[in-house]
Each structure stands twice: as structure tokens, then as C-alpha cells.
Amino acid sequence: MIHFLKGNGPIEGDNPLSGELYASQREQAFLENLQVSRRPGTNSKTLTFPEIEDRLEQIIRVNGEQELNKVRDRARTLAK
């Protein structure tokens, strides 16, 4: 199930899906998932920490530690 949330609009690096609909770039998505959600459980807008860890581990398995470092550095820049 997909729940659409109104955001601030796309930023450079976001991925166009259809019309004015964009998906956050990977690093922005990680940052958004680290926000506190008001709805725990299946209605939460965020992934759990174990789910985030799984995705970060997948980056290492598929692309190596260097790619994970790039993700960290881009996230650090976006977080500002």
C-alpha cells in the first residue's frame, strides 16, 4: 500500500515518477526515515531501524563499502 504525503517539492537529485510526482533520492529517503513518526506500526511513514540497517547492508553487499561512504557523505550534505 502506498500513502502519499505532501512535501516541500523535489530537490536536485530526486527521481521523477509521473507528472509532478517525485521519489526522494536514496540519501533523502534515509534521512526522512530517521525522523520520528507519530504512527508506529504498519501505518508508520518510516521504516524501522532494522529495516534501515538491512538496506544499508544491502548497499555494502551489492556496491561495497565505498558506495556506503558516498551515501553517508551525500546524506550529510542534504541534512544541512
N, C-alpha and C positions, 0 to 999 in steps of 0.2 A: 504494500500500500504506500502511496506517495502522498505526503502532505506538503502543500506549497505554502511557503512563508514569504511575506513581503519583506524585502531587504532594502539596502541602500542603493542597489543597482550594481551593474557589473563594473569590475576594475580590470585594468590591464592584466591579461593572462587568464581571465575566466573563459570558459568554453561555451560558445553559442549552441543552443539545442534546437530552438524553433522560435521564429519571430523574435519577440523581446525576452524570451526565456533563456537564462544562462545557468550553467552549473559552475559552482565555485571551483577554482583551481585547487589542486590537491592540498597545497600548503594552507590555503584559506579554509578549506574544509576541515583540516585537522584542528586549526585554531578555533573554528566555530564549535567543533565537537568538544573542546575543552571548557566551553562556557558552562556555567551552572544552568541546568534545565529545571523548570518548575514542575515538570511532569515526569516522574520516574516511571520506569517500566516500559511497556510496549508503546505507549503514547508519547514517549520522550522524543524530543527533536535531536538528541545527541546519542552517540554510541557510548557504550560502557568503556571504562578504561581497558578491560581485557580485549574488547573488540578493536580499540585503537592500537593496542600493543600488537595484536595479530596483523593488522595492516602495515604497521611499521616493520615488523619482522618479515612480512612478505616482500617489502621493498628490498630488504637486505638479501633475502634468498634469491630474488629474481635479478636485481641490479647491482648488488654489492653494497658494502659499507660506504663507499664514496658517494653513491646516489643518496643514501640516507643523510649524509652530511650536507649535501646540496639542499635537500628538503628542509633540514634544520635551518640552514642559512637563509633560504628564501622565506621561511616562516618568521624568522627573526626580523627580517626587513618588513614584511607585511604587518607584523604585530605593532610596529610603531605607528 
